[in-house]
């Protein structure tokens, strides 16, 4: 008996020793990583030093294209020459997997330098210390980023006055509405020529179009854009302040944070969708639908969906759907922190060479060659310039949309989109239009405020579950809002939505006071 | 005494050596990560590291119990698992006995493979098979079966009540094949002399099953049930997430602890709160195993696990 317990003790002490070893390893890596920072900085000031190795992360809807490495090799040639760094690995996954993968990489001690953060995760990364402060790095190596983005938009990447994220230069505002197959609209005799990003339609006008489609074709007039879509988010005319649990109504033109779902606007929206659903204008399986809009529209099932819009959207989507598409907005052009934060570059705490990462980012924001390589690939192989003056490009001879080796189409993610060539078919003044789109946008009063959910994460977890339970069904009209919304609100109340709203209000007041 | 023990050990050295890989696996995969349990009680801050982060007591556990959903998910998790244990055990013992009574070799093999097949399918695929049956507009049930019986179409994915039956049916369809093979092999292990003696005494087939087969495979049944009771606080994520196609309207009867945690934390990505859920499930599961083992020990000591 005594011997047995001795054995147990031995095993236990062995276990503890093993644990200590593991935890000791964990601790020693951190100082050595930070210790290497000055060394790498010294290395990069001498051009002869080994180039710093960077791991970058961004989302890529269709995964990594076949010629990706070839393009990165070209980029690396420039980076090694000018910044003494090179990209050795990339995390490029579709958005859902990307966010999971990043959470894992940032939680572990995996090598990651510069990456694109999604707005839903940004404040959490900051609160958890998974990304580093960028002010000094920007001041030292990133002045071209400030010049390209503009201080006002850079402010969206600040938390508590400290810069953590750098937005890319692209459409930094949004309008939202419906996207139709233009042929279908023609077929049923809808005149859509007057609508544009600065001329919206009313819901009644949209309703008439959907009715005509229902009567004139056997298509489902309106389908969800993705599984479990929260429809009101893609037609929002409020500032969601991050996650839409607690919003500022009317394009954020106020400073009062309210519970969106308790607003009369929400009831009105759900009632309208309920009647559309009952008229058969909306996919009857909207709640359990597993298809994206592309499958539904290309597959000849649906005629329209809803999404965020911007200049040049129609041409882009028409190319994707291989038939003409027409977008019709139902909200005004506006911008809010969440919208600018859609794509922001951050530098991970795990970064072994933050200076090099910043130099790479800076290069991407001002060097046309790097920007166009990442956006369009290699000239002559993936595109050719057909109009030097207007900077228009097209497929080279023998290359088509089907066999092109590089088609990330992520100019808006890779730094400064205004440096990019314009694809043939897009309007030659696309970037001018986008610039004026950005400048004319209504700006939310809370612009620059980033919501940090950490203090109320218990409530957020509970509220998220309640949202999932009700929102999709309510917003596609599958249930009766008169009975479901009171139920929904009672459950939200029990889950603690008021605490979230109050916390947001507190954070916002603090932000406004500090401005 | 000591030398006897040494001799004893020497005799089994090859067996001990064979144990090493398994033990190592257990140690690395199941025991070392237990240190991670501390995460459940920490406010994880990557700047400070896991062990350096602040202790926050049970705060990470709060979200599991903070709303009325806590009751719903606990009820669903426990209720469905108890139903699964009872239904699947009865059905698979029944199927195992049927298999063993089958005389034609070819038919026996065919049935064995046919009932095992669903077990090999991924829950994602089963979710789509379910959708093919229950889709509101295009599903087999609404389009072919119900009209044939003169009934109105049903919105399967909008009626929480129906899922109380749908889920056990789907799960039994998937799992029974696998379980029945375990029980079938136990039945095969029974000495045929018992049956010969019984039939000489004039026992009917049913009597043979009731007095010989079932009592003799009882230890296997006990072990399998005890093992499932250990998992009573965990649920088959795929079954509760993919099969109802994540339909919000069905949450009152399909939301279980695993899906609740997954849905709630997808946005936050908070490992502290996810660890808390894992710890909670593990500890409650452990307690259940101890209790049920104690009960078995009291009622039939030979069949207890430990």
Interface residues (C-beta under 8 A of the other chain):
Chain A: X15 X18 X19 X22 X23 X26 X27 X30 X99 X103 X106 X107 X120 X121 X124 X128 X129 X130 X227 X228 X243 X284 X285 X287 X288 X290 X349 X453 X457 X458 X459 X460 X461 X462 X464 X465 X466 X468 X469 X470 X471 X472 X473 X478 X479 X491 X494 X495 X496
Chain B: X27 X31 X32 X35 X44 X45 X46 X47 X48 X49 X50 X51 X59 X62 X63 X66 X67 X68 X69 X128 X131 X135 X136 X137 X157 X158 X245 X246 X247 X248 X249 X251 X255 X260 X263 X264 X265 X266 X267 X268 X269 X270 X271 X273
